Amino acid sequence: MKSWTIPVTWEMCGKVVVEADTLDEAMVIACDEAGEIPLPVESNYVDGSWQLSTDDREEIRCCYNKNQPDEGEN
């Protein structure tokens, strides 16, 4: 039996504290378009969020498995 590397994605949820004059402004800041807010220290897995990052077999074979053939293929 062969080993395969399969890319997966999942979601986590947490809370951040931002400083703003209004809730609307705080929500815009929390969107963090610039990627400057650190990830929350405390976070939880979002149930049911586990999925394949891609279902493109050839991309997975090429990019993650060095073009490894299926068992029985040459």
mmCIF file of the N, C-alpha and C atoms, coordinates in Angstrom:
data_MODEL
# 
_entry.id   MODEL 
# 
loop_
_atom_site.group_PDB 
_atom_site.id 
_atom_site.type_symbol 
_atom_site.label_atom_id 
_atom_site.label_alt_id 
_atom_site.label_comp_id 
_atom_site.label_asym_id 
_atom_site.label_entity_id 
_atom_site.label_seq_id 
_atom_site.pdbx_PDB_ins_code 
_atom_site.Cartn_x 
_atom_site.Cartn_y 
_atom_site.Cartn_z 
_atom_site.occupancy 
_atom_site.B_iso_or_equiv 
_atom_site.pdbx_formal_charge 
_atom_site.auth_seq_id 
_atom_site.auth_comp_id 
_atom_site.auth_asym_id 
_atom_site.auth_atom_id 
_atom_site.pdbx_PDB_model_num 
ATOM 1   N N  . MET A 1 1  ? 0.844   -1.173 0.000   1.00 0.00 ? 1  MET A N  1 
ATOM 2   C CA . MET A 1 1  ? 0.000   0.000  0.000   1.00 0.00 ? 1  MET A CA 1 
ATOM 3   C C  . MET A 1 1  ? 0.896   1.246  0.000   1.00 0.00 ? 1  MET A C  1 
ATOM 4   N N  . LYS A 1 2  ? 0.565   2.234  -0.799  1.00 0.00 ? 2  LYS A N  1 
ATOM 5   C CA . LYS A 1 2  ? 1.347   3.454  -0.909  1.00 0.00 ? 2  LYS A CA 1 
ATOM 6   C C  . LYS A 1 2  ? 0.852   4.513  0.067   1.00 0.00 ? 2  LYS A C  1 
ATOM 7   N N  . SER A 1 3  ? 1.717   5.465  0.352   1.00 0.00 ? 3  SER A N  1 
ATOM 8   C CA . SER A 1 3  ? 1.344   6.637  1.146   1.00 0.00 ? 3  SER A CA 1 
ATOM 9   C C  . SER A 1 3  ? 1.163   7.814  0.201   1.00 0.00 ? 3  SER A C  1 
ATOM 10  N N  . TRP A 1 4  ? 0.146   8.610  0.446   1.00 0.00 ? 4  TRP A N  1 
ATOM 11  C CA . TRP A 1 4  ? -0.180  9.773  -0.378  1.00 0.00 ? 4  TRP A CA 1 
ATOM 12  C C  . TRP A 1 4  ? -0.287  11.011 0.488   1.00 0.00 ? 4  TRP A C  1 
ATOM 13  N N  . THR A 1 5  ? 0.197   12.117 -0.025  1.00 0.00 ? 5  THR A N  1 
ATOM 14  C CA . THR A 1 5  ? 0.031   13.404 0.634   1.00 0.00 ? 5  THR A CA 1 
ATOM 15  C C  . THR A 1 5  ? -1.168  14.093 -0.008  1.00 0.00 ? 5  THR A C  1 
ATOM 16  N N  . ILE A 1 6  ? -2.177  14.400 0.798   1.00 0.00 ? 6  ILE A N  1 
ATOM 17  C CA . ILE A 1 6  ? -3.414  14.994 0.309   1.00 0.00 ? 6  ILE A CA 1 
ATOM 18  C C  . ILE A 1 6  ? -3.595  16.347 1.004   1.00 0.00 ? 6  ILE A C  1 
ATOM 19  N N  . PRO A 1 7  ? -3.700  17.456 0.248   1.00 0.00 ? 7  PRO A N  1 
ATOM 20  C CA . PRO A 1 7  ? -3.886  18.761 0.880   1.00 0.00 ? 7  PRO A CA 1 
ATOM 21  C C  . PRO A 1 7  ? -5.313  18.919 1.412   1.00 0.00 ? 7  PRO A C  1 
ATOM 22  N N  . VAL A 1 8  ? -5.417  19.353 2.654   1.00 0.00 ? 8  VAL A N  1 
ATOM 23  C CA . VAL A 1 8  ? -6.718  19.553 3.285   1.00 0.00 ? 8  VAL A CA 1 
ATOM 24  C C  . VAL A 1 8  ? -6.810  20.957 3.865   1.00 0.00 ? 8  VAL A C  1 
ATOM 25  N N  . THR A 1 9  ? -8.032  21.409 4.064   1.00 0.00 ? 9  THR A N  1 
ATOM 26  C CA . THR A 1 9  ? -8.313  22.725 4.615   1.00 0.00 ? 9  THR A CA 1 
ATOM 27  C C  . THR A 1 9  ? -9.359  22.572 5.704   1.00 0.00 ? 9  THR A C  1 
ATOM 28  N N  . TRP A 1 10 ? -9.240  23.394 6.739   1.00 0.00 ? 10 TRP A N  1 
ATOM 29  C CA . TRP A 1 10 ? -10.257 23.416 7.780   1.00 0.00 ? 10 TRP A CA 1 
ATOM 30  C C  . TRP A 1 10 ? -10.349 24.830 8.334   1.00 0.00 ? 10 TRP A C  1 
ATOM 31  N N  . GLU A 1 11 ? -11.423 25.103 9.053   1.00 0.00 ? 11 GLU A N  1 
ATOM 32  C CA . GLU A 1 11 ? -11.636 26.422 9.638   1.00 0.00 ? 11 GLU A CA 1 
ATOM 33  C C  . GLU A 1 11 ? -11.468 26.375 11.144  1.00 0.00 ? 11 GLU A C  1 
ATOM 34  N N  . MET A 1 12 ? -10.990 27.500 11.663  1.00 0.00 ? 12 MET A N  1 
ATOM 35  C CA . MET A 1 12 ? -10.906 27.699 13.099  1.00 0.00 ? 12 MET A CA 1 
ATOM 36  C C  . MET A 1 12 ? -11.653 28.999 13.408  1.00 0.00 ? 12 MET A C  1 
ATOM 37  N N  . CYS A 1 13 ? -12.176 29.118 14.614  1.00 0.00 ? 13 CYS A N  1 
ATOM 38  C CA . CYS A 1 13 ? -12.809 30.378 15.013  1.00 0.00 ? 13 CYS A CA 1 
ATOM 39  C C  . CYS A 1 13 ? -12.196 30.829 16.336  1.00 0.00 ? 13 CYS A C  1 
ATOM 40  N N  . GLY A 1 14 ? -12.161 32.127 16.512  1.00 0.00 ? 14 GLY A N  1 
ATOM 41  C CA . GLY A 1 14 ? -11.612 32.714 17.724  1.00 0.00 ? 14 GLY A CA 1 
ATOM 42  C C  . GLY A 1 14 ? -12.116 34.143 17.839  1.00 0.00 ? 14 GLY A C  1 
ATOM 43  N N  . LYS A 1 15 ? -11.564 34.879 18.777  1.00 0.00 ? 15 LYS A N  1 
ATOM 44  C CA . LYS A 1 15 ? -11.973 36.269 18.989  1.00 0.00 ? 15 LYS A CA 1 
ATOM 45  C C  . LYS A 1 15 ? -10.735 37.151 18.986  1.00 0.00 ? 15 LYS A C  1 
ATOM 46  N N  . VAL A 1 16 ? -10.895 38.377 18.437  1.00 0.00 ? 16 VAL A N  1 
ATOM 47  C CA . VAL A 1 16 ? -9.840  39.382 18.487  1.00 0.00 ? 16 VAL A CA 1 
ATOM 48  C C  . VAL A 1 16 ? -10.411 40.641 19.120  1.00 0.00 ? 16 VAL A C  1 
ATOM 49  N N  . VAL A 1 17 ? -9.558  41.417 19.730  1.00 0.00 ? 17 VAL A N  1 
ATOM 50  C CA . VAL A 1 17 ? -9.948  42.692 20.310  1.00 0.00 ? 17 VAL A CA 1 
ATOM 51  C C  . VAL A 1 17 ? -9.362  43.786 19.430  1.00 0.00 ? 17 VAL A C  1 
ATOM 52  N N  . VAL A 1 18 ? -10.218 44.711 18.964  1.00 0.00 ? 18 VAL A N  1 
ATOM 53  C CA . VAL A 1 18 ? -9.761  45.839 18.169  1.00 0.00 ? 18 VAL A CA 1 
ATOM 54  C C  . VAL A 1 18 ? -10.254 47.130 18.817  1.00 0.00 ? 18 VAL A C  1 
ATOM 55  N N  . GLU A 1 19 ? -9.516  48.191 18.583  1.00 0.00 ? 19 GLU A N  1 
ATOM 56  C CA . GLU A 1 19 ? -9.921  49.489 19.118  1.00 0.00 ? 19 GLU A CA 1 
ATOM 57  C C  . GLU A 1 19 ? -10.512 50.327 18.003  1.00 0.00 ? 19 GLU A C  1 
ATOM 58  N N  . ALA A 1 20 ? -11.717 50.876 18.250  1.00 0.00 ? 20 ALA A N  1 
ATOM 59  C CA . ALA A 1 20 ? -12.413 51.693 17.260  1.00 0.00 ? 20 ALA A CA 1 
ATOM 60  C C  . ALA A 1 20 ? -13.483 52.510 17.979  1.00 0.00 ? 20 ALA A C  1 
ATOM 61  N N  . ASP A 1 21 ? -13.952 53.558 17.314  1.00 0.00 ? 21 ASP A N  1 
ATOM 62  C CA . ASP A 1 21 ? -14.986 54.407 17.902  1.00 0.00 ? 21 ASP A CA 1 
ATOM 63  C C  . ASP A 1 21 ? -16.384 53.815 17.780  1.00 0.00 ? 21 ASP A C  1 
ATOM 64  N N  . THR A 1 22 ? -16.609 52.997 16.747  1.00 0.00 ? 22 THR A N  1 
ATOM 65  C CA . THR A 1 22 ? -17.940 52.415 16.534  1.00 0.00 ? 22 THR A CA 1 
ATOM 66  C C  . THR A 1 22 ? -17.818 50.924 16.258  1.00 0.00 ? 22 THR A C  1 
ATOM 67  N N  . LEU A 1 23 ? -18.906 50.219 16.439  1.00 0.00 ? 23 LEU A N  1 
ATOM 68  C CA . LEU A 1 23 ? -18.935 48.795 16.130  1.00 0.00 ? 23 LEU A CA 1 
ATOM 69  C C  . LEU A 1 23 ? -18.664 48.569 14.646  1.00 0.00 ? 23 LEU A C  1 
ATOM 70  N N  . ASP A 1 24 ? -19.277 49.385 13.791  1.00 0.00 ? 24 ASP A N  1 
ATOM 71  C CA . ASP A 1 24 ? -19.052 49.238 12.351  1.00 0.00 ? 24 ASP A CA 1 
ATOM 72  C C  . ASP A 1 24 ? -17.575 49.376 12.002  1.00 0.00 ? 24 ASP A C  1 
ATOM 73  N N  . GLU A 1 25 ? -16.914 50.371 12.584  1.00 0.00 ? 25 GLU A N  1 
ATOM 74  C CA . GLU A 1 25 ? -15.489 50.572 12.338  1.00 0.00 ? 25 GLU A CA 1 
ATOM 75  C C  . GLU A 1 25 ? -14.685 49.375 12.859  1.00 0.00 ? 25 GLU A C  1 
ATOM 76  N N  . ALA A 1 26 ? -15.058 48.881 14.029  1.00 0.00 ? 26 ALA A N  1 
ATOM 77  C CA . ALA A 1 26 ? -14.364 47.722 14.602  1.00 0.00 ? 26 ALA A CA 1 
ATOM 78  C C  . ALA A 1 26 ? -14.503 46.498 13.704  1.00 0.00 ? 26 ALA A C  1 
ATOM 79  N N  . MET A 1 27 ? -15.675 46.310 13.122  1.00 0.00 ? 27 MET A N  1 
ATOM 80  C CA . MET A 1 27 ? -15.894 45.167 12.237  1.00 0.00 ? 27 MET A CA 1 
ATOM 81  C C  . MET A 1 27 ? -15.044 45.291 10.970  1.00 0.00 ? 27 MET A C  1 
ATOM 82  N N  . VAL A 1 28 ? -14.922 46.512 10.443  1.00 0.00 ? 28 VAL A N  1 
ATOM 83  C CA . VAL A 1 28 ? -14.070 46.729 9.266   1.00 0.00 ? 28 VAL A CA 1 
ATOM 84  C C  . VAL A 1 28 ? -12.618 46.428 9.612   1.00 0.00 ? 28 VAL A C  1 
ATOM 85  N N  . ILE A 1 29 ? -12.161 46.923 10.755  1.00 0.00 ? 29 ILE A N  1 
ATOM 86  C CA . ILE A 1 29 ? -10.786 46.661 11.179  1.00 0.00 ? 29 ILE A CA 1 
ATOM 87  C C  . ILE A 1 29 ? -10.559 45.167 11.357  1.00 0.00 ? 29 ILE A C  1 
ATOM 88  N N  . ALA A 1 30 ? -11.538 44.462 11.945  1.00 0.00 ? 30 ALA A N  1 
ATOM 89  C CA . ALA A 1 30 ? -11.406 43.028 12.199  1.00 0.00 ? 30 ALA A CA 1 
ATOM 90  C C  . ALA A 1 30 ? -11.356 42.205 10.915  1.00 0.00 ? 30 ALA A C  1 
ATOM 91  N N  . CYS A 1 31 ? -11.867 42.751 9.819   1.00 0.00 ? 31 CYS A N  1 
ATOM 92  C CA . CYS A 1 31 ? -11.748 42.043 8.530   1.00 0.00 ? 31 CYS A CA 1 
ATOM 93  C C  . CYS A 1 31 ? -10.282 41.880 8.146   1.00 0.00 ? 31 CYS A C  1 
ATOM 94  N N  . ASP A 1 32 ? -9.433  42.769 8.599   1.00 0.00 ? 32 ASP A N  1 
ATOM 95  C CA . ASP A 1 32 ? -7.977  42.673 8.498   1.00 0.00 ? 32 ASP A CA 1 
ATOM 96  C C  . ASP A 1 32 ? -7.488  42.420 7.074   1.00 0.00 ? 32 ASP A C  1 
ATOM 97  N N  . GLU A 1 33 ? -7.908  43.263 6.158   1.00 0.00 ? 33 GLU A N  1 
ATOM 98  C CA . GLU A 1 33 ? -7.500  43.142 4.756   1.00 0.00 ? 33 GLU A CA 1 
ATOM 99  C C  . GLU A 1 33 ? -5.982  43.107 4.595   1.00 0.00 ? 33 GLU A C  1 
ATOM 100 N N  . ALA A 1 34 ? -5.249  43.803 5.470   1.00 0.00 ? 34 ALA A N  1 
ATOM 101 C CA . ALA A 1 34 ? -3.787  43.877 5.362   1.00 0.00 ? 34 ALA A CA 1 
ATOM 102 C C  . ALA A 1 34 ? -3.087  42.709 6.050   1.00 0.00 ? 34 ALA A C  1 
ATOM 103 N N  . GLY A 1 35 ? -3.834  41.874 6.757   1.00 0.00 ? 35 GLY A N  1 
ATOM 104 C CA . GLY A 1 35 ? -3.235  40.718 7.430   1.00 0.00 ? 35 GLY A CA 1 
ATOM 105 C C  . GLY A 1 35 ? -2.325  41.102 8.585   1.00 0.00 ? 35 GLY A C  1 
ATOM 106 N N  . GLU A 1 36 ? -2.691  42.141 9.344   1.00 0.00 ? 36 GLU A N  1 
ATOM 107 C CA . GLU A 1 36 ? -1.842  42.639 10.422  1.00 0.00 ? 36 GLU A CA 1 
ATOM 108 C C  . GLU A 1 36 ? -2.254  42.159 11.810  1.00 0.00 ? 36 GLU A C  1 
ATOM 109 N N  . ILE A 1 37 ? -3.504  41.731 11.969  1.00 0.00 ? 37 ILE A N  1 
ATOM 110 C CA . ILE A 1 37 ? -3.967  41.285 13.284  1.00 0.00 ? 37 ILE A CA 1 
ATOM 111 C C  . ILE A 1 37 ? -3.455  39.865 13.525  1.00 0.00 ? 37 ILE A C  1 
ATOM 112 N N  . PRO A 1 38 ? -2.810  39.632 14.672  1.00 0.00 ? 38 PRO A N  1 
ATOM 113 C CA . PRO A 1 38 ? -2.323  38.280 14.965  1.00 0.00 ? 38 PRO A CA 1 
ATOM 114 C C  . PRO A 1 38 ? -3.478  37.290 15.119  1.00 0.00 ? 38 PRO A C  1 
ATOM 115 N N  . LEU A 1 39 ? -3.214  36.047 14.793  1.00 0.00 ? 39 LEU A N  1 
ATOM 116 C CA . LEU A 1 39 ? -4.219  35.007 14.987  1.00 0.00 ? 39 LEU A CA 1 
ATOM 117 C C  . LEU A 1 39 ? -4.550  34.888 16.474  1.00 0.00 ? 39 LEU A C  1 
ATOM 118 N N  . PRO A 1 40 ? -5.796  34.585 16.795  1.00 0.00 ? 40 PRO A N  1 
ATOM 119 C CA . PRO A 1 40 ? -6.162  34.427 18.206  1.00 0.00 ? 40 PRO A CA 1 
ATOM 120 C C  . PRO A 1 40 ? -5.385  33.282 18.854  1.00 0.00 ? 40 PRO A C  1 
ATOM 121 N N  . VAL A 1 41 ? -5.000  33.489 20.109  1.00 0.00 ? 41 VAL A N  1 
ATOM 122 C CA . VAL A 1 41 ? -4.300  32.449 20.863  1.00 0.00 ? 41 VAL A CA 1 
ATOM 123 C C  . VAL A 1 41 ? -5.262  31.300 21.165  1.00 0.00 ? 41 VAL A C  1 
ATOM 124 N N  . GLU A 1 42 ? -6.468  31.639 21.586  1.00 0.00 ? 42 GLU A N  1 
ATOM 125 C CA . GLU A 1 42 ? -7.486  30.635 21.858  1.00 0.00 ? 42 GLU A CA 1 
ATOM 126 C C  . GLU A 1 42 ? -8.389  30.524 20.637  1.00 0.00 ? 42 GLU A C  1 
ATOM 127 N N  . SER A 1 43 ? -8.514  29.321 20.119  1.00 0.00 ? 43 SER A N  1 
ATOM 128 C CA . SER A 1 43 ? -9.376  29.118 18.952  1.00 0.00 ? 43 SER A CA 1 
ATOM 129 C C  . SER A 1 43 ? -9.950  27.711 18.987  1.00 0.00 ? 43 SER A C  1 
ATOM 130 N N  . ASN A 1 44 ? -10.981 27.487 18.195  1.00 0.00 ? 44 ASN A N  1 
ATOM 131 C CA . ASN A 1 44 ? -11.660 26.196 18.142  1.00 0.00 ? 44 ASN A CA 1 
ATOM 132 C C  . ASN A 1 44 ? -11.888 25.791 16.702  1.00 0.00 ? 44 ASN A C  1 
ATOM 133 N N  . TYR A 1 45 ? -11.826 24.499 16.459  1.00 0.00 ? 45 TYR A N  1 
ATOM 134 C CA . TYR A 1 45 ? -12.122 23.926 15.153  1.00 0.00 ? 45 TYR A CA 1 
ATOM 135 C C  . TYR A 1 45 ? -13.608 24.119 14.837  1.00 0.00 ? 45 TYR A C  1 
ATOM 136 N N  . VAL A 1 46 ? -13.923 24.530 13.614  1.00 0.00 ? 46 VAL A N  1 
ATOM 137 C CA . VAL A 1 46 ? -15.309 24.666 13.179  1.00 0.00 ? 46 VAL A CA 1 
ATOM 138 C C  . VAL A 1 46 ? -15.782 23.302 12.687  1.00 0.00 ? 46 VAL A C  1 
ATOM 139 N N  . ASP A 1 47 ? -16.700 22.693 13.424  1.00 0.00 ? 47 ASP A N  1 
ATOM 140 C CA . ASP A 1 47 ? -17.204 21.364 13.074  1.00 0.00 ? 47 ASP A CA 1 
ATOM 141 C C  . ASP A 1 47 ? -17.678 21.321 11.624  1.00 0.00 ? 47 ASP A C  1 
ATOM 142 N N  . GLY A 1 48 ? -17.309 20.269 10.931  1.00 0.00 ? 48 GLY A N  1 
ATOM 143 C CA . GLY A 1 48 ? -17.755 20.051 9.560   1.00 0.00 ? 48 GLY A CA 1 
ATOM 144 C C  . GLY A 1 48 ? -16.987 20.836 8.512   1.00 0.00 ? 48 GLY A C  1 
ATOM 145 N N  . SER A 1 49 ? -15.925 21.548 8.911   1.00 0.00 ? 49 SER A N  1 
ATOM 146 C CA . SER A 1 49 ? -15.211 22.382 7.937   1.00 0.00 ? 49 SER A CA 1 
ATOM 147 C C  . SER A 1 49 ? -14.087 21.634 7.221   1.00 0.00 ? 49 SER A C  1 
ATOM 148 N N  . TRP A 1 50 ? -13.729 20.437 7.647   1.00 0.00 ? 50 TRP A N  1 
ATOM 149 C CA . TRP A 1 50 ? -12.649 19.652 7.037   1.00 0.00 ? 50 TRP A CA 1 
ATOM 150 C C  . TRP A 1 50 ? -13.005 19.306 5.609   1.00 0.00 ? 50 TRP A C  1 
ATOM 151 N N  . GLN A 1 51 ? -12.107 19.616 4.664   1.00 0.00 ? 51 GLN A N  1 
ATOM 152 C CA . GLN A 1 51 ? -12.349 19.287 3.255   1.00 0.00 ? 51 GLN A CA 1 
ATOM 153 C C  . GLN A 1 51 ? -11.030 19.202 2.506   1.00 0.00 ? 51 GLN A C  1 
ATOM 154 N N  . LEU A 1 52 ? -11.066 18.594 1.347   1.00 0.00 ? 52 LEU A N  1 
ATOM 155 C CA . LEU A 1 52 ? -9.894  18.598 0.479   1.00 0.00 ? 52 LEU A CA 1 
ATOM 156 C C  . LEU A 1 52 ? -9.658  20.018 -0.018  1.00 0.00 ? 52 LEU A C  1 
ATOM 157 N N  . SER A 1 53 ? -8.402  20.439 -0.088  1.00 0.00 ? 53 SER A N  1 
ATOM 158 C CA . SER A 1 53 ? -8.094  21.769 -0.605  1.00 0.00 ? 53 SER A CA 1 
ATOM 159 C C  . SER A 1 53 ? -8.368  21.847 -2.099  1.00 0.00 ? 53 SER A C  1 
ATOM 160 N N  . THR A 1 54 ? -8.222  20.738 -2.772  1.00 0.00 ? 54 THR A N  1 
ATOM 161 C CA . THR A 1 54 ? -8.536  20.633 -4.194  1.00 0.00 ? 54 THR A CA 1 
ATOM 162 C C  . THR A 1 54 ? -8.961  19.202 -4.472  1.00 0.00 ? 54 THR A C  1 
ATOM 163 N N  . ASP A 1 55 ? -9.803  19.015 -5.476  1.00 0.00 ? 55 ASP A N  1 
ATOM 164 C CA . ASP A 1 55 ? -10.147 17.646 -5.873  1.00 0.00 ? 55 ASP A CA 1 
ATOM 165 C C  . ASP A 1 55 ? -9.581  17.336 -7.260  1.00 0.00 ? 55 ASP A C  1 
ATOM 166 N N  . ASP A 1 56 ? -8.630  18.152 -7.697  1.00 0.00 ? 56 ASP A N  1 
ATOM 167 C CA . ASP A 1 56 ? -7.953  17.935 -8.981  1.00 0.00 ? 56 ASP A CA 1 
ATOM 168 C C  . ASP A 1 56 ? -6.887  16.858 -8.791  1.00 0.00 ? 56 ASP A C  1 
ATOM 169 N N  . ARG A 1 57 ? -7.192  15.651 -9.250  1.00 0.00 ? 57 ARG A N  1 
ATOM 170 C CA . ARG A 1 57 ? -6.318  14.497 -9.044  1.00 0.00 ? 57 ARG A CA 1 
ATOM 171 C C  . ARG A 1 57 ? -4.915  14.729 -9.587  1.00 0.00 ? 57 ARG A C  1 
ATOM 172 N N  . GLU A 1 58 ? -4.814  15.316 -10.775 1.00 0.00 ? 58 GLU A N  1 
ATOM 173 C CA . GLU A 1 58 ? -3.492  15.512 -11.370 1.00 0.00 ? 58 GLU A CA 1 
ATOM 174 C C  . GLU A 1 58 ? -2.680  16.555 -10.609 1.00 0.00 ? 58 GLU A C  1 
ATOM 175 N N  . GLU A 1 59 ? -3.338  17.597 -10.098 1.00 0.00 ? 59 GLU A N  1 
ATOM 176 C CA . GLU A 1 59 ? -2.628  18.583 -9.275  1.00 0.00 ? 59 GLU A CA 1 
ATOM 177 C C  . GLU A 1 59 ? -2.097  17.929 -8.003  1.00 0.00 ? 59 GLU A C  1 
ATOM 178 N N  . ILE A 1 60 ? -2.917  17.122 -7.360  1.00 0.00 ? 60 ILE A N  1 
ATOM 179 C CA . ILE A 1 60 ? -2.488  16.435 -6.144  1.00 0.00 ? 60 ILE A CA 1 
ATOM 180 C C  . ILE A 1 60 ? -1.352  15.466 -6.459  1.00 0.00 ? 60 ILE A C  1 
ATOM 181 N N  . ARG A 1 61 ? -1.478  14.715 -7.547  1.00 0.00 ? 61 ARG A N  1 
ATOM 182 C CA . ARG A 1 61 ? -0.430  13.764 -7.922  1.00 0.00 ? 61 ARG A CA 1 
ATOM 183 C C  . ARG A 1 61 ? 0.880   14.491 -8.214  1.00 0.00 ? 61 ARG A C  1 
ATOM 184 N N  . CYS A 1 62 ? 0.809   15.562 -8.994  1.00 0.00 ? 62 CYS A N  1 
ATOM 185 C CA . CYS A 1 62 ? 1.999   16.294 -9.434  1.00 0.00 ? 62 CYS A CA 1 
ATOM 186 C C  . CYS A 1 62 ? 2.608   17.136 -8.318  1.00 0.00 ? 62 CYS A C  1 
ATOM 187 N N  . CYS A 1 63 ? 1.807   17.968 -7.686  1.00 0.00 ? 63 CYS A N  1 
ATOM 188 C CA . CYS A 1 63 ? 2.321   18.962 -6.735  1.00 0.00 ? 63 CYS A CA 1 
ATOM 189 C C  . CYS A 1 63 ? 2.616   18.406 -5.346  1.00 0.00 ? 63 CYS A C  1 
ATOM 190 N N  . TYR A 1 64 ? 1.944   17.340 -4.957  1.00 0.00 ? 64 TYR A N  1 
ATOM 191 C CA . TYR A 1 64 ? 2.095   16.842 -3.596  1.00 0.00 ? 64 TYR A CA 1 
ATOM 192 C C  . TYR A 1 64 ? 2.681   15.433 -3.509  1.00 0.00 ? 64 TYR A C  1 
ATOM 193 N N  . ASN A 1 65 ? 2.751   14.731 -4.653  1.00 0.00 ? 65 ASN A N  1 
ATOM 194 C CA . ASN A 1 65 ? 3.170   13.330 -4.611  1.00 0.00 ? 65 ASN A CA 1 
ATOM 195 C C  . ASN A 1 65 ? 4.209   12.967 -5.654  1.00 0.00 ? 65 ASN A C  1 
ATOM 196 N N  . LYS A 1 66 ? 4.920   13.950 -6.188  1.00 0.00 ? 66 LYS A N  1 
ATOM 197 C CA . LYS A 1 66 ? 6.028   13.722 -7.118  1.00 0.00 ? 66 LYS A CA 1 
ATOM 198 C C  . LYS A 1 66 ? 5.641   12.798 -8.271  1.00 0.00 ? 66 LYS A C  1 
ATOM 199 N N  . ASN A 1 67 ? 4.410   12.962 -8.775  1.00 0.00 ? 67 ASN A N  1 
ATOM 200 C CA . ASN A 1 67 ? 3.886   12.153 -9.892  1.00 0.00 ? 67 ASN A CA 1 
ATOM 201 C C  . ASN A 1 67 ? 3.870   10.653 -9.612  1.00 0.00 ? 67 ASN A C  1 
ATOM 202 N N  . GLN A 1 68 ? 3.733   10.290 -8.359  1.00 0.00 ? 68 GLN A N  1 
ATOM 203 C CA . GLN A 1 68 ? 3.669   8.866  -7.980  1.00 0.00 ? 68 GLN A CA 1 
ATOM 204 C C  . GLN A 1 68 ? 2.493   8.201  -8.681  1.00 0.00 ? 68 GLN A C  1 
ATOM 205 N N  . PRO A 1 69 ? 2.729   7.073  -9.367  1.00 0.00 ? 69 PRO A N  1 
ATOM 206 C CA . PRO A 1 69 ? 1.625   6.382  -10.032 1.00 0.00 ? 69 PRO A CA 1 
ATOM 207 C C  . PRO A 1 69 ? 0.777   5.609  -9.023  1.00 0.00 ? 69 PRO A C  1 
ATOM 208 N N  . ASP A 1 70 ? -0.455  5.278  -9.407  1.00 0.00 ? 70 ASP A N  1 
ATOM 209 C CA . ASP A 1 70 ? -1.306  4.428  -8.581  1.00 0.00 ? 70 ASP A CA 1 
ATOM 210 C C  . ASP A 1 70 ? -0.709  3.039  -8.517  1.00 0.00 ? 70 ASP A C  1 
ATOM 211 N N  . GLU A 1 71 ? -1.074  2.284  -7.512  1.00 0.00 ? 71 GLU A N  1 
ATOM 212 C CA . GLU A 1 71 ? -0.620  0.900  -7.370  1.00 0.00 ? 71 GLU A CA 1 
ATOM 213 C C  . GLU A 1 71 ? -0.980  0.120  -8.621  1.00 0.00 ? 71 GLU A C  1 
ATOM 214 N N  . GLY A 1 72 ? -0.031  -0.611 -9.175  1.00 0.00 ? 72 GLY A N  1 
ATOM 215 C CA . GLY A 1 72 ? -0.263  -1.418 -10.365 1.00 0.00 ? 72 GLY A CA 1 
ATOM 216 C C  . GLY A 1 72 ? -0.019  -0.688 -11.679 1.00 0.00 ? 72 GLY A C  1 
ATOM 217 N N  . GLU A 1 73 ? 0.211   0.631  -11.624 1.00 0.00 ? 73 GLU A N  1 
ATOM 218 C CA . GLU A 1 73 ? 0.535   1.391  -12.834 1.00 0.00 ? 73 GLU A CA 1 
ATOM 219 C C  . GLU A 1 73 ? 2.038   1.555  -12.953 1.00 0.00 ? 73 GLU A C  1 
ATOM 220 N N  . ASN A 1 74 ? 2.530   1.676  -14.167 1.00 0.00 ? 74 ASN A N  1 
ATOM 221 C CA . ASN A 1 74 ? 3.975   1.869  -14.366 1.00 0.00 ? 74 ASN A CA 1 
ATOM 222 C C  . ASN A 1 74 ? 4.294   3.277  -14.702 1.00 0.00 ? 74 ASN A C  1 
# 
